[in-house]
């Protein structure tokens, strides 16, 4: 096995999110180095972490243990640890071991930062979040704020009751659960064009969509087939509706 290289940066609106860019393999031999760096930062007072695994093609049980082992401590202190840019090889093991039930995962750095900042009620607005073409670049340290999606106005029902509202919500969820998979995906994109693949995956596995379970690789293939694999394309699809 190869060694490991870790580049640490500070990101987020307040520069208090620790970003670790990992290169190499995270196994029994190299995981102690990652654990040491993580422990040092925790002792220094940092509670927000993003681990970039774009250049990692193998994570052993010892490597996953580093991430899972610190989750409880971080969350009890109001923090969290998020993973981004996992390769197909790593994603496959990640889902097989069901670590997706414990660790939050994102397909972009912006989405992970955005989640941290929104949890702390830090909001940013930018007039250039989307370029005219998919080649637009957003600085990594600027979280992308989801564009508000217009909500259709439902005519008020005279003397409506909470029981009626509950019945309508239940009916809507039943209808959503019966939709074909591609239509469920399109509906989520229309509701929020900024949504990422991991968020779509988690949203599908909910009562609203009948607990639709789908692997990340299959979802990515479906998104590509629908022409919705990038945020820019999802935004254009949203604007065309």
Secondary structure by P-SEA (a helix, b strand, c coil): cbbbbbbbbbbcccccbbbbbcccccccccaaaaaaaaaaaaaacccbbbbbccccccccaaaaaaaaaaaaaaaaaccbbbbccccaaaaaaaaaacccccbbbbccaaaaaaaaaaaacbbbbbcccccccccccccccccccccccccccccccccccaaaaaaaaaaaaaaaaaccaaaaaaaaaaacccccaaaaaaaaaccccccccccaaaaaaaaaaaccccaaaaaaaaaac
